Structure formats: structure tokens, C-alpha cells
Amino acid sequence: MTNTEKTGRVWLITGASSGFGRAIAEAALAAGDTVVAAARRPEALDDLVHAHQGRVSAVALDVTDQGAIARVVADVVLWHGRIDVLVNNAGRGVVGAVEETTDRELRDLMELHFFGPAALTRAVLPHMRRRGSGAIVQMSSQGGRLTFPGVGAYSATKYALEGLSDALAQEVAPFGIKVLIVEPGAFRTSFAGGGALHMTAEMPEYAGSVGPVRANLPASDGKQPGDPAKAAAAILDALDAAETPLRLPLGSDAADAVKASLDGLRAEFEAWEAVSRSTDFDE
């Protein structure tokens, strides 16, 4: 199939071998689109490649490798002529109190969740701008809006990604490019198990606040309420909407948590609004 004969969208999805990445790839293929599925272990996608001959290709990509990002994006544009949707999905979890988290652990997570997506976004934008269309999907988390003990490092990376993406959305809207920040709650992916969750070294001082998270998060694996296939369908629906939201919480747990956080932020602001306004010069 030549570039001019291609119909549907061309997707580049990172972390596509499992979880949300795999579910989004399957949903895009079901919609008749073409998928370039990127993963550190592309062989994990062999079944998908064989089931959709000619419409899906698996490529090796570590999103912390800046050189590899440039090569993969250039190859996708060469093979397919364009990238219509970039999904920055690659990621993992880290559990530990802030004091327990080493500088190396924090920097490694920031490379994966922030600098990698930022580099991929910069790499695809020139192509999208030239076409006057495109979409960038940032897989964040309810932890990109709110946080709790034990996930400070994880949330810090997602807060950073959301801040960058909020500005990005305003910058690229004039070029016809959409930005969608997805904020899932607990979904039945490999996030809580399967080696995708890293635990920092424990300090006994934080057993009361972080200890329950260390125990409960892995124990939730396979029991999470969220369905990744339904999440993928919701993402496609949001991208197809006339007014794509900037942020899309997914799952009842995320919806409840985000609503409670917004209510709490408003109450706190209103309680201290007079103090906030009292700090201007008296003119």
C-alpha cells in the first residue's frame, strides 16, 4: 500500500505491548486505521502484527533514547507519509515516600514520563503543522491532578507532563492540532503487577502512611474496576468529538477523586481569597 492509497489515521503509540497502549492499538485497528506500535520488546506484538497484516508494524523504542525517537519518527513519516495521532503511553509506577525516593529513581522516572514524551511531541509537531492537523494523546493519570502518600514521584512526573501539555494545547490549536490529556484511575492493566511497579527502599518512619500503598497497590492487580478496552473506545470518541476535551478522567474512581479534589480546591481558595487579594500594593 502506497502513502497515497492509505485511508484512515496513522497512529504512533508508545508502550504498545500491553495495557492501555495495546488496547488503544486494537481500537485504532478496529476503526480501520494504521498503527505503528512502539515497545521496548516489539516481539510481544507479533500476534497483533500477524492478525492485521499490513496495517500494524511493531518497532523497538526506548522513549528515554533521544536518538531513537528521531529515527523512529523519521521512519514512520517515510513509510506512511504522516503521523496523525501520537500516543505517549510508555510508563511505569513507583511507590515510595519522597524521602525514600533517590535522585536516580526520580530522574529515571522523569526521563520516562516527561522528557521522553516531550521529545516525541517535538519530533512529530513539524509534520503535523505542515499538514494542518493531528492529535497528541498524553497518557497521564488521576495522579496528574491529585496525589497521596507514596506516589509523590509518580505524580510529580505526571503534573509536569500535564503542565507542558496545557501550554502545548494552546500553542498548537491554531495549526489544527488537538491535545488530549487522559487521566485514568485504576484499570486492569499490568501497572500494578507484571514488573511495571517499582518500590523504593523502605524507611520505618513511613510505614503508617506509605505502608498501606505498598501492600494494597500490588494486591489490586487483576481486580481493578477499569476496563482498558472501554478506555480506548472513550479516547477514540474524544478525539473524534467536535470539541475534544483537554483533560479526560477515566473510570468512576478517577471521576470521583477529581471531583472531590476540585471541590476541595475551590473551598480552600474561597477560604483564603481575601488574604490572596490583600497582598497587592495600596494605590
Summary of the structure (lengths in Angstrom):
residues: 283
radius of gyration: 19.9
end to end distance: 69.5
largest distance: 71.9
contacts: 918
relative contact order: 0.13
helix: 52%
strand: 16%
